Amino acid sequence: MAVLTTKARKHMKPGTFGLPGQRKYPMPDKSHAGNAKSRVSAALAEGKISPSDAAKVRHKANVVLGETDSTYPGSK
């Protein structure tokens, strides 16, 4: 996985994050997207994230990984 420095993370656009409003789960590349999917599954199992937020992060990761299109039915 590519190294993501604090400086680079601060300059990332909000749309690059799985949860843009919270700036959590950065996904500038495919390796970070795969890592985000793993992390969000663990956070969900621990009760640290809601199921709807976990679904949003997984969907965003799948888009970055090229596994699905960019439309998310639950977002506005």
N, C-alpha and C positions, 0 to 999 in steps of 0.2 A: 504494500500500500504506500502511496506517495505520502510524504510528510506534509502535514498541514500546520503551518506555524500560526501563532496567535495573531501576528500582524496580517497574514493572508486571510485568516478567518474573519477578522474585523472588517476587511474590505470586500467580503463576499456579498453579493446581492441577496436580499431576503428570499427570493425564489429558489435559491440554491439549497435551502434548508428544508428538511422534511416537515418541520413545524416552524414556518417563517416568523410568526408573531413572537415566538419564544426563542428563536435562533438556535433550535436544537436539531440534532441529526444532520450535520452538513454533508452534502453530496456533490462535491465538485467533479467527481469522476466515478467510474464503475466500481472500483475497489471500495470507496467510501460508501457507495449505495448498498453494496452487499453487507458491509459492516453495519450500516444503519438498520437493515432488516434484522440482523441477528440481535443487535442491542435492543431494538424495540420489542422483540419477542420476549427477551429477558425482563425488560421493564414492565411489560404487561403481566407476565407471570408473577412478578413481585408486587403488583398493584400500584406501580408508580406512574402509570399512564392509562388513560381511558381507552376502551376498545375503539372508539371512533377516531381518536388521535392516532392509535396504532395503525388503523386501516389507512389513514391519510399518509402516514410515513411509508407504509409498505407500497401503496400505490405510487407515490413519488419515486421510490427506489426502483420499482418495476419499470417506470418510464425511463429513468436514467439507464437502466440495464437493457432497455429495448425490448422488454417482455410484454408491454401493453401500450396502448395509445395514451395521449396526454389528457383526455377528458376524465373527470372524476364525477360520477353521478351525484355524490353527496355534497359537493361544493358549489358555492355561488360566487 
